Amino acid sequence: MTTTAGHEVLLDAARRARENAVAAFSKFRVGAAVRTKSGKIYSGCNVENASYGLTICAERVAIFKALSEGEREFDAIAVVTDADKLTPPCGACRQIIWEFCRDAEVVLGNLKGKTETHRMSALLPHPFDSSNL
């Protein structure tokens, strides 16, 4: 899929969020922004800590912020890093995105302006969700 003007707003929010990343160990700063179906945007950054296992990814921060404010319907999420190769969400984030954003658009971007857009179903083709319970 191509990146649209609406995606640029989402990517810009993710780029700004990336500036707040707490990545003292990996130095890999990530920003994310999730858009509600009504157009509101919530952003987040990765937050690392010395135990590593308690680190939280930018995508989950953005989604959890939106959920904590009562949002329940999303249509897109953007993820921005400074890597040359675009960085898709990790497995844990793919699960959270699927559960709360369903088959949303996932817009990947970097600081050099490279972008790609995917459907969540392409990134997580056989998801585990409430239909499996």
C-alpha positions as CSV (number, residue, x, y, z in Angstrom):
1,M,0.0,0.0,0.0
2,T,1.1,3.6,-0.5
3,T,1.4,6.2,2.2
4,T,-1.3,8.8,2.1
5,A,-1.5,12.4,3.5
6,G,-3.4,11.0,6.5
7,H,-0.5,8.7,7.2
8,E,1.9,11.6,7.2
9,V,0.2,13.2,10.2
10,L,0.4,9.8,12.0
11,L,4.1,9.4,11.0
12,D,4.8,12.9,12.3
13,A,3.3,12.1,15.6
14,A,5.3,8.9,15.8
15,R,8.5,10.8,14.9
16,R,7.9,13.3,17.7
17,A,7.1,10.6,20.2
18,R,10.4,8.9,19.3
19,E,12.2,11.9,20.7
20,N,11.0,10.9,24.2
21,A,12.2,7.3,24.0
22,V,14.1,6.0,27.0
23,A,16.6,3.7,25.4
24,A,19.7,4.0,27.5
25,F,20.7,0.3,26.9
26,S,19.9,-0.5,23.3
27,K,20.0,3.1,21.9
28,F,17.2,2.0,19.6
29,R,14.6,4.7,19.9
30,V,11.1,4.0,18.6
31,G,8.0,6.1,18.3
32,A,4.5,5.0,17.6
33,A,1.2,6.7,17.0
34,V,-2.2,5.1,16.9
35,R,-5.3,6.8,15.2
36,T,-8.8,6.3,16.4
37,K,-11.6,5.9,13.9
38,S,-12.7,9.4,14.9
39,G,-9.3,10.8,13.9
40,K,-7.7,11.3,17.4
41,I,-4.1,10.4,17.7
42,Y,-2.3,8.9,20.7
43,S,1.5,8.5,20.6
44,G,4.0,6.5,22.6
45,C,7.7,5.7,22.8
46,N,9.7,2.7,23.9
47,V,10.8,2.7,27.6
48,E,13.7,0.4,28.6
49,N,15.0,-0.5,32.0
50,A,17.9,-2.5,33.4
51,S,16.0,-5.7,33.7
52,Y,15.1,-5.6,29.9
53,G,12.1,-7.9,30.4
54,L,10.1,-5.0,31.8
55,T,10.8,-2.9,28.8
56,I,7.7,-1.7,26.9
57,C,7.5,-1.0,23.2
58,A,6.3,2.2,21.7
59,E,3.3,0.6,20.0
60,R,1.9,-0.8,23.3
61,V,2.5,2.5,25.0
62,A,0.4,4.3,22.4
63,I,-2.4,1.8,22.4
64,F,-2.5,1.5,26.2
65,K,-2.6,5.4,26.4
66,A,-5.6,5.4,24.0
67,L,-7.4,2.6,25.8
68,S,-6.8,4.2,29.2
69,E,-8.6,7.3,27.8
70,G,-11.6,5.2,26.8
71,E,-10.8,4.8,23.1
72,R,-11.8,1.4,21.6
73,E,-11.9,1.8,17.8
74,F,-8.7,2.3,15.7
75,D,-7.9,2.4,12.0
76,A,-4.1,2.8,11.8
77,I,-0.8,2.8,13.7
78,A,2.5,4.2,12.7
79,V,6.0,3.0,13.9
80,V,9.1,5.1,13.3
81,T,12.8,4.3,14.0
82,D,16.0,5.7,12.7
83,A,17.1,2.4,11.1
84,D,17.7,2.2,7.3
85,K,15.6,-1.0,7.2
86,L,12.0,-0.3,8.2
87,T,11.1,-1.9,11.5
88,P,7.8,-3.8,11.9
89,P,6.2,-4.4,15.3
90,C,7.6,-7.2,17.4
91,G,5.5,-10.3,18.1
92,A,4.1,-9.0,21.4
93,C,3.1,-5.8,19.8
94,R,1.5,-7.6,16.8
95,Q,-0.7,-9.5,19.2
96,I,-1.8,-6.3,21.0
97,I,-2.4,-4.5,17.8
98,W,-4.5,-7.4,16.5
99,E,-6.6,-7.6,19.7
100,F,-7.3,-3.9,20.0
101,C,-6.9,-2.5,16.4
102,R,-7.9,-5.6,14.5
103,D,-6.9,-5.4,10.8
104,A,-5.7,-1.8,11.0
105,E,-3.2,-0.3,8.6
106,V,0.4,-0.4,10.0
107,V,2.5,2.4,8.6
108,L,6.3,1.9,9.0
109,G,8.7,4.8,8.6
110,N,12.2,6.0,9.3
111,L,13.8,9.4,9.7
112,K,15.0,9.4,6.1
113,G,11.4,9.5,4.8
114,K,11.1,5.8,3.7
115,T,7.7,4.4,4.4
116,E,5.6,1.2,3.8
117,T,2.0,0.4,4.7
118,H,0.7,-3.0,5.5
119,R,-2.6,-4.5,6.8
120,M,-2.2,-6.1,10.2
121,S,-3.5,-9.3,8.8
122,A,-0.4,-9.5,6.5
123,L,1.9,-9.0,9.5
124,L,0.0,-11.5,11.7
125,P,-1.7,-13.9,9.3
126,H,-3.0,-16.5,11.8
127,P,-3.7,-14.5,15.0
128,F,-4.8,-15.8,18.3
129,D,-7.8,-13.9,19.6
130,S,-11.1,-14.3,21.4
131,S,-12.4,-16.5,18.6
132,N,-10.0,-19.1,19.7
133,L,-11.3,-19.2,23.3
